[in-house]
Amino acid sequence: MSEPRPNISQNHPVIRQLDDAAINRIAAGEVVERPASAVKELIENAIDAGASRIRVEVADGGKTLIRVVDDGCGMSGEDLPLALSRHATSKIDGSDLLNIHTFGFRGEALPSLGAVGRLSIASRAKGQEGASVEVSGGVMGSVKPAALAGGTRVELRDIFYATPARLKFMRSDRAEMQAIADVVKRLAMAEPYVGFSLADISGGGEARMKFRVEPETGDMFAALHGRLAQVMGREFAQNALEIEAEREGIMLTGYAALPTYSRGSAVAQFFFVNERPVRDKLLIGALRGAYSDFLSRDRHPAVALFVSCAPNLVDVNVHPAKSEVRFRDPGQVRGLIVSALKHALAEAGHRASSTVADAALGAMRPEVLEPRVYQMDRPYAGPSYSAPSAGFAEMAGGYSARVEPVTAVDEQPLEALPLGAARAQVHENYIVAQTETGMILVDQHAAHERLVYERLKKQMAENGVRAQALLIPEIVNMSEGDCALLLEAAEDLAKLGLTLEPFGGGAVAVRETPAILGEVNAEAMLRDIVDELTDGGTTSTVKDKLEAVLSRVACHGSIRSGRRMRAEEMNALLREMEATPHSGQCNHGRPTYIELKLSDIERLFGRT
């Protein structure tokens, strides 16, 4: 026997119309999740108002005060009460919800903030007097004159004081401040021509500046590059590739880092759709697919990518916080991202990130200096000329370095080429090359492994994937929905050597599998493909498996560690690396070479 529900009257339920205060508090629960959400809404309003500088000040992680000041177009005294009314906005007229050109358009943010906290707005439109209004717990006061040069100043005090239960879900002041800083930085990346500042004014006294960027100048790519250098760091800007591609009215721009500049998590991945910061599974899946051939699964690329398209090609009204979007043709967007990133990575050739050399130099610098021991302080141990020291004795058996003469090709010194001239091989694994400005240290096995892998991939692309026909087709039973997904992708899978046919109901017959994979578990493979199709709308499982096999073949077919190489062999390897895309990293995303500038080496020895 079921228990009666305590929250529902046992009498006949009565339908009631909620009052405006309750409606606004419910809306606030969707729109204003935490102080960072309020900051996001207020900054987006400032950007929509045409602001060129936006100042944000917060106290106690935004719990006691959030102040956003801008130099935008401002509002008149007559507009202020309307701006605080629910579903009142100047951004759209309501006739076309698929033609959105602004960040905000619902008219929910200000009334929601006024419903849960103490909100005051002071604004002045050009050619008019300044005015202000206050709202506390949803109760609006009268409009009053205000002294203001121009633009708008919004203050939100005691957020969630009207809904104290929400305060229990707030995190520490430090965590809330970090979330606010992340919001400001994302919006700063989207608007490089706008100046932003974020200050912590907790406890009174002098403000502590947390983030500040001035408006950028120049063309779009120069401005974006400068802004990303300030937000994501100089190292990202130095190792990022410019991305620009267009397909059927959809434009992709931004910067993507080299594979050797990767991260241990996805913290450096930023996506924007029509300048709106978003978190979208489609875009994340496309990024993963583009870098799948260059990074292992535990490494993540760093990117800032901007998708621009006509507003009617994307729906931004699918999430209360507008953090998710839905594309009319998701496959087209995914294909554009994958192809543009792969093309940019191929154009980078053998280039590796500068952080590889920085890490090497950092490892060479001793962190703790031992105190100097002068000769007069050393204990006398008697003469020791009769036998070499233990260190040299060990070196006599294991030392393998040898110096090679520098030659030239077509009267051009090899040192003038990007990877220079091979001068030595040490420990039968590392090639030392000399360039005009420094030296190159190459991992011969990792480098040749990548070269063989790229050669095998090219052969597979030119000659196709050989399919192995099964003597007895394998029947895999699945749900009808999963079966339909697989059969929709059957044509693409056939190009990769996996041939499927419907077998009635929810069953699929596997007739051919890729020959290079050998014996495979067809059912496990199909279920992996279904999972990928469900998650991202496309599949690369079979292609990934094929490339994983090619990678293993390349590993076994490459120059092994411990093999002595002649000078001409080492130089041939360097020249092939220069001509082969992606040769700057091995099949697992690790660097294949390190470049050390002569100036850096001299600093190690204190010669500058």
N, C-alpha and C positions, 0 to 999 in steps of 0.2 A: 504494500500500500504506500503510495507516494506521499511525502510530507507536503503540507501547504507552503506556498512560497511566502516568506515574511514580508517582502516588499510590494506585494500586490494584494489589494483589498479583496476579501472574499465576497463582497457585494458586487453588484454589476458595475464594471469600470466606467468612469465618466471621462470623456475626452475634454481637455481644457486647452485653452490658448495660453501659452506662456507669455509672461510680460517681457518687455524689452530688456530689463536688467538681466533676467535669466537667460534670454537668447544671446546677449552679448557675452555673458560669462561662458556659455557653452561654446560659442565661436572662439573665445579666447583660448579655451582648452585645445582647440585644433591649430590655431594660428600662432599663439604665444606659448611655446612649450617651456622655455627657460629665458633668462635675460638675453642670451645671444639671439634668440628669435626676435625679441623686441628690437634689438639693435639692427638686425637685418632689415626688418620692415621699415624702420625709420630712415636708414641709409638709402634704401631703394626709393623711398618717397623723395629724398633729397636729389638723387640722380635724375628721377623723372622730372623734377622741377628745374633741371638744367644747371645744377650747381657745378662750380669749378673747384671749390674747396669744401671739404666736409670735416668737421671737428667732432670727435666723440670723446666724452668724458664719463667715467663710471666710478662708483664708489662701492666697496665691499662686493666686488664681483658682479655689480649691477643690481644687487638686491635692494640697496637703499637709494641709489640714484643712477639714472641713465640720462645723459644730456647729449643731444645731437644738434649741432649748429651748422647751417649751410648758407651759401650766398646765392641761392636759386631765385626763382621768380617771385616767391612769396605769395601770400593770400591777403585779401581785403578783410576788414572787420565783418562784412556781411557774409563772407564765405566760411568763416571759422565755425559757427554753429553747424553749418551744413556738412563741413568736413568731418565733424564728430558724430554725424548721423549714420546709422547703419545703411550700407549699400548706396552711399553717396560718393561719387568719384568724378573727376574731371578727365579721366584717362580714356573712357569708352562711352558710347551712347547706348549700349545694350543691343544694338541691331545685329552685330556680328561678333560672336565670341571666339571665332577662329581667326580674327584679324587683329591680334594683340601686338602692339609695338612698344609697350612699356613694361616695367617690372610689375607694378601694381595695376589692378583693374577691378577688384571686387569691392573696394570700399569697406573693408572689414578691420583693417589694422588699427586705426586710431580709436574707433568706438570700442574695440576689444581691449585695447590697453587702458582706456578710461574706465572700463568695467571692472578691472582687477586691481588697479593701482590709482595713484594720485597723479593725474596728467595735467600739464599746463602747456599751452602753445602760445607763443608770441610770434607774430609775422607782420611783414610789411611788403606790400606790392609796390612796384615802381610807380611813382607819382601819387601815392596815397599815404595816409597816416598809418602808423603802427597800431596794432591792436592785439589783445591777448584774451584768453579764456581758460578756465580751469574746469576739470572734471574729476570727481572723487567718488569711486565706487559706482560709477554710472550716473551720478547726479551732476548735471552741468550748471555752472554758474553763469553770470552775465558777462557780456563782452565789455572789456575795459581798454582804455588807451594804454599804449606801451611805447617806451623809448627804444627804437631799433633802427639801425642804419639801413637795413634791407635784408632780404632772405627770411629764414625761419629758424626759430629756436624751440625745440621740443624737450621738455623735462618730464621724466617718469620717475616718481618717487615711491618707495615702498611697494614694489611689485608684488602682486598676489596678496596684499593685505586684506582685500575683500574676499579672497578664497584661501584662507590660511592652511587648508589641507594641502595645497600645492607646495607650500613652503617646505613641508617635510621631505619632498622629493628633490629639493635643491642640493647640489653638491657643495664642496668647499669653495670659499671665495677664490682660491687659486685656480681650481678647475673651471669655475664659471668664467673667470677672467681669460683663461686660455681659450675657451670656446668662443668668447667675444672676439678675441684677437684673430682666431681662425676665420670668423665671418668677415671681419674688416679686411683681412688680407685677400680672401677670395674675391670680394667685390672690388678691391683695389687692382687686382689682376685683370678683371673684366673691363675696367675703366682707366686705362693708363694716362689719359689726358686730364684726369681729375686728381687733385691733391687730397690725401687722407692723413689724419692724425688720430691716435688713440692714446689717452692719458688716464692714469689711475690717480684719483683724487681722494682716496680713502684716508680718513683721519684728519682731513684738513691739511693745511700747510701747502708746500709747493707740489705741483703736479709731477708725477713720475711718468715720463713719456715711454710708452710701450711699443709704439710703432709710428713711423712718420715717413711719408713719401711726398715729394713735390710733383706737380703736374709734369708729364713728359712732353717733349717736343719732337718734331721730325715726322717722317712717314709712319704708317701703321706698324711695320715690322720693327723699325728702330725704336719707336715708343714702347712697344710690347717687350722687346728685348731688354730695354733699360728697366722697365718695371719688374720683369721676372727676375732680373739680377738682384734687385733689392728685396723681393719677396721670397724667392726660392734659393737665393744665394748665387754668388759669383761663379762658383764651381759649376752649377747647373748651366748658367749662361755660356760659359766657356766650352762646355761639352754638349751643347744642344744643337740639333739640326733644324734648319728652317723648314717648315711644312706649309705648302701651298698647293691645293688641288681643287678642281671643280668638276662636278658631274651632274648634268641635268638640273641645273638651278640650285644645287647644294654646294656650298663652298666650305672647305676645310682649311684653316690656317692655324698657326701656332708654332710650338717648338717641342721637339722630342729628343731626349738624351740618348747618347750612344749606349749600346748594350753594356759596355764595360763600366758605365756610370749607372749602376743599378742599386736598388735599395732592398733591405730585408723585409719590408712591408710596403703596402700600397699608399703610404702617407704622402708621396710626392706625385700623385696623379690627380689632375684637375681638368674637369670638362665643363664647357660652357656652350649653351645653345642659345643663339641670338643674344649673346652677352649675359645670359642668365646662368649662374652656377648651378649645376645639376649633378645628381648621382644616379646614373642610369646603367642597368645591367647590360643593355645592348652595347653601349660605348665601352664599358669595361671588358666585355667579351671580345669586342673587336680589337682592343689594344692587346689583350692576351694572345689573340690569334696572330697579330702582326709580329710580335716578339717571340712567338713560340719556338722559332728555329734558332734563337740566339741566347735564350736564358733558360736556366733550369727552373723547375717549379717553385723553388724556395727563394727566387729572386724576382724583383718587380721593377719595371721600367719607370722612369720619371718623365712626365709629360705635362704640358699645358696646351690643350687642344680646344679650338673654337669652331663650332659648327654654325654656319649662317645659312638661312634659307627663308623663303617667303613664309609669313606667319601661318598661312593656310596649310602648310605642309607639316606642321607640328602642333600638337595639342599640349598647351602648358597648364591646362585646367584639370589635371587628373589627380592632383595631390593638394591637400590643404595648404601646405607650406610651399607649394610650387617647386619642390626639389626634384620632382620626376617629370618626365615628358613622354609623349607617345608620338612617334613618327608615322606619317601616312605610309611610307615605304621603308620599313626598317632595314630590309636587305640591301637597299641601295646605299643607305648611310653606312652600314657595316662594310660593304665592299669598298666604298670610297676611303674609309679610314685604313683598312688593311692594305690596300694597294698603294696609297700615298705614303704610309709609313715604311713599307717594304722598299718602295722606290727610293726614298730618302736614305734609308740605311744602306742600300746598294750603292748610291752615289757617294756615300762616305768612304767607300773603298776599304783600305786597310787601316783607317784611322782608329786609334784607341784613345780613351779619355785621358786628360792630363792628370787626373787624380791618381792614376796608376803610378806615374813617376813621383808624384808628391808622397804617396805612401812608401815608395821605395826609399826616397830620401829621408823620410821620417824614421824609417827603420834603421837607417845607417847612423843617425845622430844618437849618440849615447845620452840616455836620460839622466844618469847619475855619474858624475865624474869622480873617479877614485882620486884620493889625495896623491900628489906627486911624491915619489920616493927618489931622492937623489942618490948618486953613486956612493957618496960618503956615508949614507945611512944604511946601505945594504949590508947584510951580514956576509963576511968573507967565507967562501966555501972552498977555497983553494983553486988551482988551475983546472980547467976542464976542456983542454984543447984536444985531448986524445980521441973523443967520440962526439958525433953530432948530437944536438939536443933531441929530446923525444919528439918535439914538434916537427923538426926537419926529418927525423927518421920516418915518422908517419907519412910525411909529404912525399918522401922518396918513392913510396910504393903507390900512392894514390893520385899524385899530381899528374894532370893530363893536358895542361894548357900548352899551346904552341902558337906562334905568331906566323901569319901568312902575309906575303907581299901584296901591296895594293896594285891592282891592274886597272885597265880602262876598257870601255866598250865604245866603239865608234868615236874614238878620240875624246870621249867624255869621261872624266874621272868618276869612278863609282861612288866616291864620297859625296858627289853632288846629287846623287839620287836620294829619294826620300828615306830609304832604309840603309843607305850607305854601302860601304865595302866591308866584307867579312875579313876580320883581322885575326880572329882566334876562336878556338873552341875549348871550353873548359868543362871538366867533369863529363865529357862525352855527352852533354845534353844541352849546353847553353852556347849560343853563337854570339860572339862579341863583334859588333860592326862599328865602323867609324864613319861619322858624317862630318859635314863642314862645320856644324855648330855643336857637336857633342858626340854621344855614343848611343848605340842600340844594343839591348840585351834580349835575345830571342830564345824562347823555349822551342827547340827544334821539333820535338814530338807533337806538342800542342799545335804549332803552326802548320806542320805538314798534315796533321789530322784534319784540320779545317780545309786545307786545299783539296785533299782527296774527297772529303765530304761534298764540297761544292761541285767537284767534277762529277761525282756520282749523281747528284741531284740534277745537274744539267743533262746528263745522259738519260735519266728517267723522264725528264720533261720532253726531250726530243723523241725518244723511242717509245714512250708510253710505259704503262705498268703491265707486265705479263701476268695473266690470270691463270690460276690452276683450277681446272674443272674437277669437281668432286665426283668420285665414282658413284656415290649415293648421296643425293642432295640432303642437306641437313634441315630438318623441319624445326622451327622455333615458334613456340606458342606464346603469344603476347596478347595484351588487350587490344580491342579494335582501334582505340585511339592511337596507341603506340604503333600499331601496324600501319595505320594511315600515314603517320609521320614518316616512317621509314620508306614507304612506297613513293611518297612525294619527293624524297631525296634519292630515289633509286638511280636516276640518270647520272647524277653527280658521283654517286658511289661506284657506278659501273666504270667510270673513267679511272678510278683508283683500283680496279681489279676485283671489286666486290659486287657480284651479280645477285640480285634478289628478285623473287617472283611471288605474287600472292598465292596462298595455298588454301584459301577459303576461311571464313570466320576471322579469327584473330591470329592466324598462323602465317608464317613467311617461310618460303623455301630458299635456302642459300645454295646456289648452284656453282659459284666460282668464288675463290678467295685469292688475294694477292700472292703470287708464287714466292716472292722474296720472304714472306712471313713464315713459310713452311706450314707446319701443322698448327692450326689456330682453334681456339674455343669460340666457335661462331656465335653461340648464344650470349656469352659474356661480352663479346665485341658489339653485338647488336644492342644490348641493353645499355652499354656505354654511349653508343651513338644516340639512342633515344633520349638519354639524360641530357646530352649536349644539345640536341635539337629542342628539347623542352626548355632548357635554360637560356639558350642564345639564339634560337631560330635557325641555326646552321650547324654543320658538323665538320670537324677537322680530325676526328678520332682516327680514321683509317689513314689519313695523310700523316698524322703525327706518328702512328705506329710504323709506317713505311720509312719515315725519316729517322726514327729511332733505330731501325735496323740498318739503314745506310750509315748512320753515325757509328754503330758498332763495327760495321765492315770497314769504315774509314779508319777507325782506331787500330784495327788489326793490320790494315794495309799501309800504315804510315811509318815513317822513320822512327825506330824505337829509341828510347833513351839508352845511352851506353854505346851507341854506334859512333865510331870515328868518321868524320866527314872531311873530304878534301875541300880545298879552297873553292874550286869551281862548283862543287855541289852546294856549298853554303851560299855562294853568290847566286846560284840558280834558284835556290829556295827564296832568297830575299826578293829577287826580281819577280817570281811568281806571286809572292805575297802582295807586292805593289800592284799587280794586275788583277788580283782576285778580290771581289767584294767580300766584306765581312771577315777578312783575314786577320783583323785586329783582335778578334776573340775566338776562343776555341768553341767546340760544339756545346759546351756547358756554360758559356758566358764569361769564362775567365780570360784575362788578357794573354795574348801570344807573344807580346813583346813589350819592353819598357824603354822609353826614350829619356835619356838624361842629358840636359843641356850642359855645355861646358861651364857656363856661369854658375850653375847649381853645384857642379862637382867642385869648382874652385872654392865656393862658399864652405863646403864640407871641410876643406883643408885650411880655412881661414885666410885665403889669398886675396880677398876683396877688401 
